[in-house]
Amino acid sequence: MKVAVKGLKRGPIVLQATETPAELGLSYPRILFPFPVELSVKLTAMNEDVLADGEARTQARAECSRCLEEVPLDLAGRFEALYVPETGPYAERRGRADFEWGDQRVNFYSDFTIDLTEEIRNCILLELPMKPLCRPDCAGLCPRCGANLNAGPCACKPDEPDSPWSALRAILPPHKKP
C-alpha cells in the first residue's frame, strides 16, 4: 500500500482500504491467507515526517499442531511507524554506530511516496500463534496408528508403565509360588 506524501499536508488523514494477501506479500509456511486484509490507517504529516498509526484485520487458515485439523485464525494487528525522507537529518546519521533509533520504528521514504506494505505484513505475521490449536484440550494423534484422539480412543493397546525392574524381569525366569 503506497501513499503520496503531498496529499498529507492538510492534516491527519484516515484511510480505509482492502488489500489482497498477494499485494502485501503475506505468506508463511503451513498458513493459508484466502481472505483480503482490511486496513485502517491514520497518517499525520509533521513537516516532512509522517506518522502512520494503523490496524490490519484478516482471517487465515492453519493446521492444528497436534491433530493436523484445519484451524481458522482471526488476525488483528496494530502498527505505528515514523516515515522520514531519505535526504533529511535522520538519513545523514543512518548507518553510524552511535545512532540509536530508540523505541520508535523509523522508516525512510523517497520520491514523496510512503510504502506501508512491510509494516502491514509484519503486524499480521506477528499475530500468528506459534502453535495453532483447534481447541485448548486437543488430544492430538495416536503415536502408533495416527488416529485422531479427539474423535475417541483408538484400538491400540496402552503402553505398560516403565518399571525400574523390567530389565531384571527380562533376564530372570518367572518365580513360581509354592
N, CA, C and O of each residue as an XYZ file, in Angstrom:
712
protein
N       0.856     -1.170      0.000
C       0.000      0.000      0.000
C       0.895      1.224      0.000
O       1.666      1.445      0.934
N       0.787      2.007     -1.042
C       1.613      3.199     -1.175
C       0.741      4.446     -1.061
O      -0.392      4.485     -1.541
N       1.310      5.469     -0.407
C       0.587      6.714     -0.177
C       1.480      7.876     -0.602
O       2.673      7.888     -0.300
N       0.902      8.851     -1.302
C       1.644     10.047     -1.711
C       1.732     11.005     -0.528
O       0.728     11.280      0.129
N       2.926     11.509     -0.259
C       3.153     12.402      0.871
C       2.542     13.774      0.610
O       2.105     14.425      1.559
N       2.493     14.242     -0.640
C       1.977     15.573     -0.959
C       0.547     15.779     -0.476
O       0.209     16.873     -0.024
N      -0.285     14.776     -0.555
C      -1.678     14.897     -0.144
C      -1.870     14.950      1.363
O      -2.995     15.147      1.822
N      -0.825     14.783      2.138
C      -0.933     14.733      3.602
C      -0.689     16.086      4.264
O      -0.774     16.169      5.490
N      -0.399     17.119      3.538
C      -0.031     18.408      4.139
C      -1.192     19.103      4.836
O      -0.956     19.993      5.653
N      -2.429     18.734      4.548
C      -3.592     19.425      5.107
C      -3.972     18.951      6.506
O      -4.886     19.521      7.101
N      -3.327     17.957      7.044
C      -3.662     17.460      8.374
C      -3.797     15.949      8.374
O      -3.522     15.294      7.369
N      -4.217     15.402      9.494
C      -4.339     13.941      9.577
C      -5.393     13.419      8.591
O      -6.430     14.043      8.368
N      -5.090     12.266      8.018
C      -5.991     11.612      7.077
C      -6.153     10.168      7.520
O      -5.174      9.500      7.853
N      -7.389      9.687      7.522
C      -7.654      8.286      7.834
C      -8.014      7.581      6.535
O      -8.934      7.987      5.826
N      -7.280      6.526      6.239
C      -7.517      5.744      5.024
C      -8.106      4.402      5.392
O      -7.642      3.742      6.322
N      -9.130      4.001      4.661
C      -9.710      2.665      4.782
C      -9.435      1.973      3.451
O      -9.691      2.544      2.391
N      -8.920      0.756      3.498
C      -8.599      0.051      2.253
C      -8.706     -1.447      2.459
O      -8.729     -1.946      3.585
N      -8.769     -2.140      1.350
C      -8.755     -3.596      1.343
C      -7.655     -4.026      0.383
O      -7.631     -3.602     -0.773
N      -6.758     -4.859      0.857
C      -5.650     -5.366      0.049
C      -5.704     -6.882      0.015
O      -6.170     -7.511      0.964
N      -5.234     -7.465     -1.063
C      -5.160     -8.927     -1.128
C      -3.876     -9.375     -0.445
O      -2.915     -8.609     -0.376
N      -3.845    -10.603      0.060
C      -2.608    -11.110      0.665
C      -1.426    -11.101     -0.312
O      -0.283    -10.901      0.100
N      -1.695    -11.314     -1.591
C      -0.613    -11.301     -2.580
C      -0.010     -9.906     -2.715
O       1.206     -9.775     -2.861
N      -0.838     -8.864     -2.667
C      -0.334     -7.493     -2.758
C       0.549     -7.138     -1.574
O       1.470     -6.332     -1.704
N       0.273     -7.734     -0.419
C       1.060     -7.467      0.787
C       2.220     -8.447      0.958
O       3.038     -8.286      1.864
N       2.295     -9.451      0.105
C       3.360    -10.448      0.229
C       3.183    -11.342      1.444
O       4.166    -11.815      2.015
N       1.929    -11.581      1.847
C       1.660    -12.423      3.013
C       1.849    -13.887      2.655
O       1.111    -14.433      1.836
N       2.811    -14.503      3.254
C       2.999    -15.949      3.125
C       3.763    -16.427      4.340
O       4.630    -15.738      4.877
N       3.408    -17.637      4.756
C       4.047    -18.245      5.910
C       3.886    -19.749      5.766
O       2.841    -20.207      5.304
N       4.896    -20.535      6.149
C       4.771    -21.991      5.992
C       3.555    -22.546      6.733
O       3.327    -22.228      7.900
N       2.792    -23.364      6.049
C       1.625    -24.074      6.585
C       0.476    -23.171      6.994
O      -0.406    -23.591      7.744
N       0.475    -21.935      6.511
C      -0.613    -20.993      6.782
C      -1.165    -20.521      5.432
O      -0.406    -20.143      4.540
N      -2.486    -20.546      5.297
C      -3.137    -20.040      4.090
C      -3.806    -18.712      4.414
O      -4.402    -18.551      5.478
N      -3.704    -17.763      3.490
C      -4.350    -16.466      3.621
C      -5.349    -16.316      2.477
O      -5.047    -15.655      1.484
N      -6.545    -16.923      2.598
C      -7.501    -16.885      1.495
C      -8.386    -15.639      1.462
O      -9.108    -15.433      0.486
N      -8.348    -14.813      2.492
C      -9.243    -13.664      2.587
C      -8.471    -12.356      2.475
O      -7.284    -12.315      2.799
N      -9.124    -11.283      2.020
C      -8.449     -9.985      1.916
C      -8.139     -9.401      3.297
O      -8.695     -9.820      4.313
N      -7.250     -8.436      3.298
C      -6.837     -7.755      4.529
C      -7.536     -6.392      4.571
O      -7.407     -5.587      3.649
N      -8.271     -6.153      5.648
C      -8.956     -4.870      5.850
C      -8.018     -3.944      6.610
O      -7.475     -4.315      7.651
N      -7.827     -2.729      6.082
C      -6.869     -1.792      6.659
C      -7.543     -0.496      7.079
O      -8.468     -0.012      6.427
N      -7.060      0.048      8.176
C      -7.441      1.379      8.621
C      -6.156      2.049      9.096
O      -5.524      1.590     10.048
N      -5.774      3.138      8.426
C      -4.503      3.798      8.732
C      -4.733      5.297      8.896
O      -5.342      5.940      8.042
N      -4.240      5.839      9.999
C      -4.269      7.283     10.217
C      -2.872      7.815      9.923
O      -1.902      7.406     10.561
N      -2.769      8.722      8.962
C      -1.492      9.308      8.570
C      -1.476     10.768      9.005
O      -2.374     11.539      8.668
N      -0.439     11.137      9.762
C      -0.302     12.503     10.257
C       1.014     13.076      9.764
O       2.086     12.550     10.062
N       0.920     14.170      8.997
C       2.127     14.826      8.491
C       2.654     15.781      9.543
O       1.908     16.565     10.129
N       3.972     15.697      9.772
C       4.658     16.589     10.706
C       5.856     17.147      9.953
O       6.937     16.559      9.970
N       5.658     18.295      9.285
C       6.628     18.843      8.341
C       6.891     17.797      7.263
O       5.972     17.439      6.526
N       8.108     17.303      7.152
C       8.405     16.285      6.138
C       8.210     14.868      6.657
O       8.124     13.926      5.870
N       8.141     14.711      7.963
C       7.952     13.388      8.559
C       6.472     13.025      8.560
O       5.603     13.896      8.601
N       6.201     11.718      8.514
C       4.821     11.237      8.515
C       4.701     10.114      9.539
O       5.487      9.166      9.521
N       3.721     10.221     10.427
C       3.445      9.179     11.409
C       2.272      8.352     10.910
O       1.209      8.888     10.598
N       2.476      7.047     10.839
C       1.424      6.118     10.410
C       1.007      5.283     11.606
O       1.837      4.624     12.232
N      -0.282      5.310     11.922
C      -0.852      4.529     13.017
C      -1.997      3.734     12.414
O      -2.985      4.308     11.957
N      -1.865      2.410     12.413
C      -2.867      1.637     11.704
C      -3.212      0.308     12.321
O      -2.601     -0.142     13.290
N      -4.224     -0.309     11.720
C      -4.703     -1.612     12.144
C      -5.007     -2.423     10.891
O      -5.523     -1.898      9.905
N      -4.677     -3.713     10.946
C      -4.953     -4.627      9.842
C      -5.676     -5.849     10.377
O      -5.304     -6.398     11.414
N      -6.726     -6.276      9.654
C      -7.523     -7.444     10.067
C      -7.688     -8.383      8.890
O      -7.901     -7.955      7.756
N      -7.584     -9.677      9.182
C      -7.843    -10.696      8.169
C      -8.116    -12.025      8.862
O      -8.030    -12.143     10.084
N      -8.443    -13.012      8.050
C      -8.610    -14.375      8.545
C      -7.644    -15.264      7.781
O      -7.369    -15.042      6.602
N      -7.140    -16.261      8.466
C      -6.206    -17.209      7.856
C      -6.631    -18.616      8.259
O      -7.498    -18.803      9.113
N      -6.006    -19.588      7.633
C      -6.242    -20.992      7.970
C      -4.896    -21.656      8.216
O      -3.942    -21.485      7.456
N      -4.850    -22.418      9.302
C      -3.633    -23.153      9.659
C      -4.039    -24.567     10.004
O      -5.227    -24.886     10.041
N      -3.059    -25.414     10.255
C      -3.380    -26.757     10.733
C      -2.989    -26.856     12.191
O      -1.972    -26.313     12.624
N      -3.826    -27.566     12.940
C      -3.584    -27.752     14.365
C      -2.232    -28.448     14.545
O      -1.932    -29.408     13.836
N      -1.438    -27.982     15.468
C      -0.104    -28.558     15.665
C      -0.150    -29.915     16.358
O       0.873    -30.594     16.445
N      -1.320    -30.323     16.852
C      -1.441    -31.634     17.498
C      -2.181    -32.655     16.646
O      -1.734    -33.795     16.520
N      -3.323    -32.254     16.051
C      -4.136    -33.239     15.325
C      -4.176    -33.000     13.812
O      -4.766    -33.800     13.086
N      -3.572    -31.935     13.330
C      -3.470    -31.595     11.913
C      -4.797    -31.226     11.263
O      -4.875    -31.174     10.035
N      -5.846    -30.966     12.049
C      -7.117    -30.491     11.509
C      -6.982    -29.006     11.178
O      -6.122    -28.315     11.722
N      -7.844    -28.526     10.278
C      -7.802    -27.122      9.891
C      -8.296    -26.236     11.036
O      -9.281    -26.554     11.702
N      -7.594    -25.115     11.256
C      -7.926    -24.171     12.316
C      -8.126    -22.794     11.690
O      -7.208    -22.274     11.056
N      -9.309    -22.190     11.856
C      -9.478    -20.812     11.382
C      -8.838    -19.838     12.374
O      -8.957    -20.008     13.588
N      -8.166    -18.828     11.849
C      -7.492    -17.838     12.689
C      -8.019    -16.449     12.357
O      -7.994    -16.044     11.195
N      -8.492    -15.719     13.350
C      -8.848    -14.316     13.191
C      -7.642    -13.497     13.628
O      -7.222    -13.568     14.782
N      -7.089    -12.723     12.707
C      -5.874    -11.963     12.983
C      -6.175    -10.465     12.937
O      -6.778     -9.978     11.980
N      -5.763     -9.754     13.948
C      -5.905     -8.301     14.005
C      -4.654     -7.740     14.643
O      -4.356     -8.036     15.801
N      -3.923     -6.936     13.899
C      -2.678     -6.371     14.412
C      -2.650     -4.863     14.272
O      -3.316     -4.290     13.409
N      -1.875     -4.235     15.126
C      -1.699     -2.784     15.091
C      -0.241     -2.467     14.780
O       0.661     -3.243     15.095
N      -0.032     -1.329     14.166
C       1.334     -0.880     13.905
C       1.400      0.632     14.018
O       0.409      1.340     13.838
N       2.592      1.100     14.321
C       2.880      2.529     14.362
C       4.284      2.702     13.825
O       5.212      2.033     14.281
N       4.450      3.588     12.865
C       5.765      3.791     12.267
C       5.940      5.248     11.875
O       4.987      5.920     11.481
N       7.152      5.717     11.987
C       7.500      7.065     11.577
C       8.247      6.968     10.255
O       9.193      6.192     10.122
N       7.816      7.763      9.276
C       8.468      7.793      7.967
C       9.148      9.142      7.792
O       8.524     10.191      7.951
N      10.426      9.104      7.464
C      11.201     10.328      7.276
C      11.829     10.301      5.893
O      12.074      9.223      5.351
N      12.098     11.477      5.304
C      12.693     11.492      3.963
C      14.136     10.979      3.986
O      14.861     11.154      4.965
N      14.525     10.349      2.892
C      15.893      9.813      2.793
C      16.939     10.906      2.775
O      18.116     10.628      3.007
N      16.551     12.130      2.508
C      17.504     13.232      2.423
C      17.519     14.102      3.677
O      18.209     15.122      3.694
N      16.783     13.736      4.728
C      16.680     14.541      5.941
C      17.792     14.263      6.935
O      18.742     13.546      6.620
N      17.683     14.831      8.148
C      18.720     14.671      9.169
C      18.901     13.231      9.651
O      20.009     12.838     10.015
N      17.832     12.448      9.656
C      17.968     11.050     10.047
C      18.863     10.299      9.065
O      19.679      9.468      9.465
N      18.705     10.595      7.790
C      19.457      9.867      6.764
C      20.950     10.123      6.882
O      21.754      9.238      6.589
N      21.332     11.317      7.305
C      22.753     11.630      7.459
C      23.392     10.776      8.547
O      24.576     10.450      8.470
N      22.609     10.414      9.560
C      23.133      9.623     10.675
C      22.921      8.125     10.483
O      23.467      7.330     11.248
N      22.140      7.721      9.479
C      21.853      6.299      9.268
C      23.145      5.541      8.971
O      23.979      5.984      8.182
N      23.286      4.396      9.619
C      24.453      3.561      9.390
C      25.610      3.838     10.337
O      26.547      3.043     10.402
N      25.573      4.936     11.069
C      26.645      5.226     12.012
C      26.437      4.418     13.282
O      25.301      4.174     13.688
N      27.527      4.005     13.906
C      27.465      3.160     15.097
C      26.856      3.897     16.286
O      26.252      3.259     17.148
N      26.997      5.221     16.357
C      26.499      5.967     17.512
C      25.028      6.371     17.363
O      24.480      7.035     18.243
N      24.391      5.980     16.268
C      22.998      6.366     16.044
C      22.070      5.311     16.619
O      22.152      4.138     16.253
N      21.180      5.728     17.526
C      20.202      4.818     18.118
C      18.814      5.243     17.667
O      18.496      6.431     17.619
N      17.988      4.245     17.335
C      16.619      4.523     16.884
C      15.673      4.775     18.049
O      14.672      5.472     17.885
N      15.966      4.234     19.203
C      15.050      4.376     20.329
C      13.870      3.428     20.179
O      13.963      2.412     19.491
N      12.774      3.763     20.820
C      11.587      2.913     20.786
C      10.784      3.066     19.505
O      10.069      2.140     19.121
N      10.876      4.184     18.847
C      10.070      4.450     17.660
C      10.634      3.740     16.437
O      11.841      3.764     16.200
N       9.777      3.123     15.681
C      10.168      2.480     14.415
C      10.292      3.578     13.364
O       9.320      4.284     13.096
N      11.473      3.730     12.764
C      11.717      4.774     11.774
C      11.975      4.126     10.420
O      12.816      3.236     10.294
N      11.243      4.584      9.414
C      11.406      4.120      8.037
C      11.728      5.319      7.161
O      11.398      6.454      7.503
N      12.361      5.067      6.052
C      12.715      6.135      5.122
C      11.843      6.048      3.880
O      11.465      4.961      3.443
N      11.531      7.203      3.321
C      10.786      7.220      2.066
C      11.521      8.080      1.053
O      12.292      8.970      1.410
N      11.268      7.798     -0.211
C      11.840      8.585     -1.293
C      10.749      8.816     -2.334
O       9.701      8.172     -2.299
N      10.999      9.729     -3.249
C      10.059     10.052     -4.323
C       8.694     10.464     -3.785
O       7.683     10.279     -4.463
N       8.651     11.017     -2.587
C       7.416     11.506     -1.968
C       6.321     10.438     -1.878
O       5.130     10.743     -1.951
N       6.754      9.169     -1.716
C       5.809      8.064     -1.592
C       6.180      7.202     -0.395
O       7.332      6.798     -0.238
N       5.191      6.926      0.447
C       5.386      6.053      1.600
C       4.821      4.683      1.251
O       3.700      4.572      0.753
N       5.602      3.645      1.517
C       5.147      2.275      1.277
C       4.886      1.609      2.630
O       5.817      1.338      3.388
N       3.610      1.351      2.920
C       3.203      0.754      4.193
C       3.193     -0.774      4.167
O       2.879     -1.405      5.176
N       3.526     -1.364      3.042
C       3.388     -2.809      2.849
C       4.119     -3.618      3.916
O       3.540     -4.536      4.496
N       5.368     -3.293      4.179
C       6.150     -4.075      5.137
C       5.573     -3.990      6.552
O       5.520     -4.995      7.261
N       5.144     -2.801      6.962
C       4.558     -2.642      8.297
C       3.273     -3.455      8.430
O       3.040     -4.096      9.455
N       2.445     -3.426      7.395
C       1.180     -4.174      7.428
C       1.460     -5.671      7.478
O       0.869     -6.392      8.282
N       2.359     -6.132      6.620
C       2.697     -7.565      6.592
C       3.230     -8.020      7.946
O       2.816     -9.060      8.458
N       4.137     -7.255      8.523
C       4.719     -7.635      9.818
C       3.687     -7.648     10.937
O       3.730     -8.524     11.801
N       2.758     -6.694     10.939
C       1.777     -6.665     12.034
C       0.831     -7.854     11.932
O       0.343     -8.327     12.959
N       0.554     -8.355     10.726
C      -0.284     -9.555     10.577
C       0.506    -10.802     10.979
O      -0.004    -11.648     11.713
N       1.738    -10.917     10.506
C       2.540    -12.109     10.809
C       2.852    -12.230     12.300
O       2.976    -13.342     12.813
N       2.979    -11.114     12.993
C       3.239    -11.161     14.433
C       2.040    -11.661     15.228
O       2.194    -12.061     16.382
N       0.860    -11.646     14.640
C      -0.344    -12.133     15.313
C      -0.531    -13.640     15.172
O      -1.399    -14.210     15.833
N       0.257    -14.299     14.330
C       0.118    -15.744     14.147
C       0.549    -16.481     15.412
O       1.582    -16.150     15.994
N      -0.225    -17.471     15.844
C       0.188    -18.240     17.024
C       1.373    -19.136     16.692
O       1.508    -19.602     15.560
N       2.229    -19.375     17.679
C       3.385    -20.243     17.449
C       2.949    -21.680     17.204
O       3.499    -22.360     16.337
N       1.977    -22.137     17.952
C       1.438    -23.495     17.829
C      -0.075    -23.394     17.717
O      -0.756    -23.396     18.742
N      -0.626    -23.307     16.512
C      -2.080    -23.223     16.394
C      -2.746    -24.495     16.917
O      -2.276    -25.602     16.651
N      -3.829    -24.335     17.653
C      -4.585    -25.466     18.196
C      -6.044    -25.332     17.794
O      -6.599    -24.234     17.783
N      -6.663    -26.469     17.461
C      -8.088    -26.454     17.123
C      -8.929    -26.156     18.359
O     -10.004    -25.567     18.252
N      -8.453    -26.554     19.511
C      -9.079    -26.253     20.794
C      -8.010    -26.436     21.878
O      -7.041    -27.163     21.658
N      -8.162    -25.802     23.029
C      -7.108    -25.880     24.058
C      -6.837    -27.289     24.574
O      -5.708    -27.596     24.958
N      -7.858    -28.156     24.588
C      -7.670    -29.510     25.116
C      -7.515    -30.547     23.998
O      -7.907    -31.701     24.170
N      -6.959    -30.156     22.879
C      -6.780    -31.076     21.745
C      -5.936    -32.278     22.180
O      -4.853    -32.118     22.743
N      -6.450    -33.482     21.910
C      -5.759    -34.712     22.316
C      -4.697    -35.138     21.311
O      -3.839    -35.955     21.647
N      -4.725    -34.617     20.101
C      -3.707    -34.935     19.109
C      -3.949    -36.255     18.408
O      -5.076    -36.748     18.350
N      -2.866    -36.827     17.870
C      -2.905    -38.078     17.127
C      -2.263    -39.194     17.937
O      -1.363    -38.948     18.740
N      -2.729    -40.433     17.724
C      -2.115    -41.597     18.365
C      -0.722    -41.782     17.758
O      -0.591    -41.778     16.534
N       0.301    -41.942     18.562
C       1.653    -42.095     18.021
C       1.862    -43.421     17.299
O       2.821    -43.560     16.540
N       0.998    -44.381     17.517
C       1.153    -45.690     16.862
C       0.379    -45.768     15.551
O       0.957    -46.055     14.503
N      -0.933    -45.510     15.606
C      -1.766    -45.717     14.416
C      -2.129    -44.425     13.703
O      -2.609    -44.476     12.571
N      -1.916    -43.265     14.326
C      -2.205    -41.985     13.690
C      -3.656    -41.560     13.768
O      -4.040    -40.597     13.105
N      -4.481    -42.243     14.554
C      -5.888    -41.881     14.681
C      -6.034    -40.568     15.443
O      -5.254    -40.272     16.349
N      -7.041    -39.790     15.067
C      -7.326    -38.534     15.753
C      -7.990    -38.869     17.088
O      -9.111    -39.379     17.104
N      -7.330    -38.596     18.188
C      -7.830    -38.938     19.515
C      -8.947    -38.004     19.981
O      -9.575    -38.271     21.006
N      -9.206    -36.924     19.257
C     -10.345    -36.061     19.578
C     -11.658    -36.761     19.249
O     -12.683    -36.476     19.868
N     -11.637    -37.681     18.276
C     -12.845    -38.411     17.884
C     -13.139    -39.564     18.830
O     -14.236    -40.120     18.786
N     -12.214    -39.932     19.665
C     -12.389    -41.032     20.608
C     -11.106    -41.839     20.701
O     -10.166    -41.600     19.943
N     -11.058    -42.797     21.626
C      -9.837    -43.598     21.778
C      -9.649    -44.522     20.566
O     -10.614    -44.923     19.916
N      -8.405    -44.841     20.288
C      -8.103    -45.749     19.174
C      -8.053    -47.190     19.707
O      -8.243    -47.425     20.900
N      -7.801    -48.130     18.823
C      -7.802    -49.548     19.203
C      -6.442    -50.035     19.692
O      -6.292    -51.216     20.006
N      -5.463    -49.162     19.763
C      -4.121    -49.568     20.204
C      -4.125    -49.898     21.699
O      -4.847    -49.288     22.487
N      -3.282    -50.897     22.070
C      -3.124    -51.233     23.482
C      -2.342    -50.118     24.168
O      -1.408    -49.559     23.593
N      -2.729    -49.801     25.396
C      -1.950    -48.795     26.123
C      -0.577    -49.354     26.505
O      -0.423    -50.552     26.742
N       0.397    -48.480     26.557
C       1.744    -48.884     26.967
C       1.733    -49.300     28.429
O       1.035    -48.713     29.256
N       2.525    -50.328     28.730
C       2.708    -50.698     30.126
C       3.636    -49.682     30.753
O       4.574    -49.205     30.113
N       3.375    -49.352     31.998
C       4.256    -48.375     32.632
C       5.684    -48.931     32.726
O       5.899    -50.112     32.995
N       6.628    -48.050     32.498
C       8.028    -48.438     32.554
C       8.416    -48.653     34.014
O       8.225    -47.772     34.852
N       8.962    -49.833     34.310
C       9.338    -50.177     35.672
C      10.858    -50.249     35.759
O      11.514    -50.650     34.798
N      11.422    -49.865     36.896
C      12.872    -49.988     37.037
C      13.308    -51.455     37.082
O      14.493    -51.739     36.903
N      12.380    -52.397     37.318
C      12.716    -53.817     37.409
C      12.506    -54.543     36.083
O      12.749    -55.747     36.004
N      12.059    -53.842     35.039
C      11.762    -54.516     33.776
C      13.005    -55.159     33.155
O      12.885    -56.206     32.520
N      14.160    -54.584     33.313
C      15.385    -55.177     32.765
C      15.717    -56.484     33.490
O      16.158    -57.440     32.853
N      15.515    -56.541     34.811
C      15.761    -57.771     35.570
C      14.764    -58.867     35.190
O      15.139    -60.033     35.067
N      13.503    -58.495     35.006
C      12.483    -59.476     34.630
C      12.794    -60.108     33.282
O      12.429    -61.258     33.038
N      13.449    -59.387     32.423
C      13.767    -59.909     31.098
C      14.834    -61.002     31.161
O      14.852    -61.880     30.299
N      15.729    -60.973     32.165
C      16.792    -61.982     32.223
C      16.554    -63.103     33.249
O      17.129    -64.185     33.133
N      15.717    -62.841     34.239
C      15.423    -63.860     35.253
C      14.153    -64.625     34.877
O      13.200    -64.032     34.372
N      14.135    -65.918     35.117
C      12.905    -66.668     34.856
C      11.837    -66.282     35.860
O      12.171    -65.864     36.969
N      10.570    -66.406     35.512
C       9.498    -66.042     36.440
C       9.522    -66.951     37.666
O       9.739    -68.158     37.552
N       9.305    -66.383     38.789
C       9.310    -67.105     40.058
C       7.924    -67.712     40.285
O       6.912    -67.015     40.212
N       7.889    -69.039     40.564
C       6.615    -69.709     40.831
C       6.410    -69.771     42.324
O       7.348    -70.027     43.079
N       5.181    -69.538     42.750
C       4.829    -69.611     44.172
C       4.542    -71.047     44.535
O       3.898    -71.746     43.753
N       5.003    -71.537     45.721
C       4.755    -72.928     46.142
C       3.325    -73.178     46.535
O       2.974    -74.297     46.909
